[in-house]
Structure formats: structure tokens, C-alpha cells
């Protein structure tokens, strides 16, 4: 387990819109891991957060050339390390 | 017979290629999960007949939904039977990295693969260049550049699929596959930077909360307006003139020839009113049956599916789904479930089938139950508009508010009492595409044809049934029996029991039979709601049974009967 405070890790829900980040930790569950990683979301890849919806709505990210929407509960379990702002 | 199996990620155009190879028209659109079951067709290549199979899209060979399971188990079973098969792996060229994961997995498992690089026409504007020759070398399988929508590359595919040969099985882990994909992508793909296009700006705006909601409201409003406008236009300028000016004179002659009062006249033409045929009330096989189906319902079916087809092909629907995700969780579903529900507004049957793209049985049960109770199909809506249109927009609104409230309340209660939780949304958002006109219209034609073929036998049967009952004059006995229920609880005339029971055969014809009963506005509202909510038509019933099994069907039926009585009774008291 990586210590979340030490390495400046935050959940995807807390990442600011338009910020680039590297994925560090993914939600547990083999099937879910397969699903997300086959969409291109897996540890090590970088992504840009596009938007987030109120009332525990989904978070959208761009990851490679794929745009993905993740439910709020799932986005809370994806930990990322921010590394800069990308203007959109 | 040799087989060709089409496989690929969702929304890469497998079904368009299937249609190109076999000439069989299937419904396609621009979002993941349009194909939820496998389809067979045939093609001839070099004088040899081959079976072509279109499978639901899958991101990996480890299934995560019922639709993906269909693909994975089908692939395994077919190759165990040792028939000669070729796997045609279709990939979206604009999204190479993600698509190649499945490709490499297929190759590693030893399947004989041909790769089709689809959507090559879209590469230039995106500043992507792909070296297909190099890719062929690296993968060790044939790679064909194609654009299925225009037909480019299809001939080459027909010539080359036989070059695929089964390779050695090399077991690779998920992460090893990703490493291999990365290595290939860096060698074959080069990107050039370019400015944001208008399309990309719209794509961004429609997935942001505020602008997304405005766009969403605009789309919903425009959809309703367009469906109404096209539907009414078709009725006024096409179907009504055909019936009134061409068909009626022929029927009047036939009526005179058959002699009013005889049995044959009664069955074919029905009753005359002041010596004239009344399409709405005569209830004959040649009068009311074709009129209700073709002049009242068909125009709306055409306009609904035209507008829906357009929305499907642009790629807007997944964006609408994420907009509603937060709210849908309150009724135990996630945002994607709105797509089967929207399809249900056309016809409940494809709506319930489309719930296969949802992950759990719980979600499938909730969404299918909600579709069959509270989502009126286009045919029924067309009739409700006919019934209540003359009494004004307000009474129509009451019907839709009543249905929408029951939708929310039933969903909320089911979510509370059923075990389990609603899974989280994971959805790929496709790029916008301008719908290709040829595909738009062939899809419309396919759906309209299905509607006519499926609906007409039941319409004839239903009209014949009521016609014979009228002839034998057994109406009174039956309607007297149900009088207490109809009158006291629902406040409807006792004769309304027939149309409501008829609703089990077909909702539209049932609503048509309500017209001659001469009811008050209040009664019309209640009858429309009761008709919408009570037993879905027989086709929906059968598909529900097939998809979810008898236990779930009985549960849904119990909820349905209870909810109908509660809502019908409540409206009787309130209004």
C-alpha cells in the first residue's frame, strides 16, 4: 500500500478541472480493473480531468484519445498524482 | 461452412461492417452497446458461402456485462467445435492504443485474426497517421485500412480474410499486453499537433455541468418538437389524404357490394354510422385496423425513429447519460440506463433487450420493470395524443406527469427494498460524428419494417376479436361483471374493460377502441394512464420472460397491477 499523504496523492474527485495527473492507484476488484484498464485507465498513464458533476455525479477524464465518464463512487477510489495544468 | 466472426471494442463499427459484408440491415449507432446479442448472416466470397457473425462489442476477453459475456463465451465455444473460423477484429483507428489491447489478446490466445483499421477517414482531421504496413509486420496478421460507412476497404477484406492463420498460444498477463501495445503504438502511429476544432469545443461543452445541462434541455425540447412536427406533418399531408381521398371511395363501393348487415360486411367493414364508414368506430378488418395502424400510429413511429436514429448516430446519448447519472442513482440505476429507457419510448421490446448492456440483474430488473410500467411506447403515445389532443395540452400533461411520478416512485421503492446496490457508471464518451444519411435512412427503414411486421398481425387479431364479440353481442355480460371495479375504483364506464384488456394484445389498437366510448376528459385521462401502466403488450411480456425469467416477470406483474390500481384510483379521487 502506498501512503497517500506522502506522495501528494489525491482521489480523482479532488483533482481540479483541467489538471493533468498520473494514475497511481486503482479501485479494487479484478473485473473492474479489467474494464477500466481496457478503456485505457490504468496505473502509470496520465490523464486530464475534464469535468465533474454536482450531487455525487460522474467525473469525466481524457486518457490518451479516449474520453471516459466514471461514477462518483468509483472516481473516489482512483488516486492520482497531479503534475501540472493543461489549459482547455 | 466456414465462419467469419466480427469482434472488437464497443462502438468501432462492427455492425456497419456486418451490414456491408452480408447485406443484412441492422441497427447501428454512435455509442457503446448497440448490439447486445449475436447476429448471423451470409456472404459469398470466391464462389464460397460463408457464415458471418456479428458479436456485441467487448473491451476485453474477461466479460463485465451480459452483452460482453455473449461475445466471450461464443468465441470460446465456436473454436472448441473445431470448425474453420476466421476472427475479424475491427478497431477504431482513431483510438489505436485502447483497441490494440483486445487485438493482441486475441492473437496471443492463438485465434486466426485479420485486423480492420476502421474509421480511417477520420484520421486526417485529428492529425493522426498510422503506418498499416508496419503494423502488419509487427502484429504478424493482415491489417486492412477501411471506412465502413462509405464501404472503403470492404472488398479488400473479402479478398484477404483467408490470409489469417491460427498462431501459437502465448499466454500474456494484462500488463504484459499493455507493454506490447505501447511498443507497437510508438512505432506505427505519429501525431501532429493541431488546433481545437468546433466539434471538440462542443464535445467539451456538453460534458460540463452547466453548459451540459443547457444543451441537454435544448436537445430534449428539440426532440419533442421535431417528433411532433414530423409526425403531424406526415399525417396531415400524406397519410390522411391517402385514406380520405383514395381508400375511402374504394371501401364505400365494397361496402355496397357486400351489403351492410351481413356477417362478411360486419367483419371486413364493421358498423356503419349514418350509412358511412367511420374509420375510428367501425371496427372492421379493412377499416379501423389499417387506419389506426397506418394513419394514426405509423407517422409517429417514423418520426420518432428518425429523430432517435439521428441522436444515436451523433454520439450525444452517452453525454445525456452522464448528465442524469446522479439522479438515476436514486432509483438504483446509473446514467447509462437512460438509453434503454429512451429506446423503450419507441417500443418496449428493444428497450428491455438493451438493458443487457447494464451490469447486474438487479439493474436489469429495475429498468425493465420501469420500462414496461411507466414508459409508453411510441404507438401508444401517438394514440394518447389523439385521444387527449382535442381536450388540450393540460390533460396530456397530467398523463405524462402521472406516468413520470410512478416511474420515480416505483424506482425509488425498488431501490430501497431490493438487496444489492447500484453499480457505478463507467462509460466511454464517443466523439461526435455527423450521421451518414444512407445509414440513417436504412436504419429507419429497418425499424419501420420491423414495426409493421410485428404489429400488424396483432392489430388484425385484436380488431377481429372485438369485432366478433360485438357481432355475438357478449359485450354486456362481461362488462357487467367488471362494472364495480371499473366504475367505483377507476371511475370509467364499464365498456372500457374491453379496450383495457385488449391492451394486452396491442396498446395502440386498444386506445383506438376507447375513442367511440364518448368519455369525459377525466375518464380519458384515467383510461390513458391505466392503459399505459397495466399489462404491457404481449410482445413485451414475452421478451421480459425470456430476458429475466418467470420469477422476475411475476414480481413485475404484481407491481404493475398494484401500481395501476393505486394511480388510477388516485387520479379518480384527485381530478
Boltz contact constraints between the chains, C-beta under 6 A:
constraints:
  - contact:
      token1: [A, 31]
      token2: [B, 64]
      max_distance: 6.0
  - contact:
      token1: [A, 34]
      token2: [B, 60]
      max_distance: 6.0
  - contact:
      token1: [A, 34]
      token2: [B, 62]
      max_distance: 6.0
  - contact:
      token1: [A, 35]
      token2: [B, 64]
      max_distance: 6.0
  - contact:
      token1: [A, 35]
      token2: [B, 426]
      max_distance: 6.0
  - contact:
      token1: [A, 38]
      token2: [B, 59]
      max_distance: 6.0
  - contact:
      token1: [A, 38]
      token2: [B, 60]
      max_distance: 6.0
  - contact:
      token1: [A, 38]
      token2: [B, 101]
      max_distance: 6.0
  - contact:
      token1: [A, 39]
      token2: [B, 428]
      max_distance: 6.0
  - contact:
      token1: [A, 40]
      token2: [B, 98]
      max_distance: 6.0
  - contact:
      token1: [A, 51]
      token2: [B, 207]
      max_distance: 6.0
  - contact:
      token1: [A, 51]
      token2: [B, 208]
      max_distance: 6.0
  - contact:
      token1: [A, 53]
      token2: [B, 209]
      max_distance: 6.0
  - contact:
      token1: [A, 55]
      token2: [B, 326]
      max_distance: 6.0
  - contact:
      token1: [A, 56]
      token2: [B, 326]
      max_distance: 6.0
  - contact:
      token1: [A, 57]
      token2: [B, 325]
      max_distance: 6.0
  - contact:
      token1: [A, 57]
      token2: [B, 326]
      max_distance: 6.0
  - contact:
      token1: [A, 58]
      token2: [B, 322]
      max_distance: 6.0
  - contact:
      token1: [A, 58]
      token2: [B, 325]
      max_distance: 6.0
  - contact:
      token1: [A, 58]
      token2: [B, 425]
      max_distance: 6.0
  - contact:
      token1: [A, 60]
      token2: [B, 207]
      max_distance: 6.0
  - contact:
      token1: [A, 64]
      token2: [B, 97]
      max_distance: 6.0
  - contact:
      token1: [A, 65]
      token2: [B, 95]
      max_distance: 6.0
  - contact:
      token1: [A, 66]
      token2: [B, 95]
      max_distance: 6.0
  - contact:
      token1: [A, 66]
      token2: [B, 98]
      max_distance: 6.0
  - contact:
      token1: [A, 67]
      token2: [B, 429]
      max_distance: 6.0
  - contact:
      token1: [A, 68]
      token2: [B, 428]
      max_distance: 6.0
  - contact:
      token1: [A, 69]
      token2: [B, 322]
      max_distance: 6.0
  - contact:
      token1: [A, 69]
      token2: [B, 427]
      max_distance: 6.0
  - contact:
      token1: [A, 69]
      token2: [B, 429]
      max_distance: 6.0
  - contact:
      token1: [A, 70]
      token2: [B, 426]
      max_distance: 6.0
  - contact:
      token1: [A, 71]
      token2: [B, 334]
      max_distance: 6.0
  - contact:
      token1: [A, 71]
      token2: [B, 424]
      max_distance: 6.0
  - contact:
      token1: [A, 71]
      token2: [B, 425]
      max_distance: 6.0
  - contact:
      token1: [A, 73]
      token2: [B, 424]
      max_distance: 6.0
  - contact:
      token1: [A, 74]
      token2: [B, 424]
      max_distance: 6.0
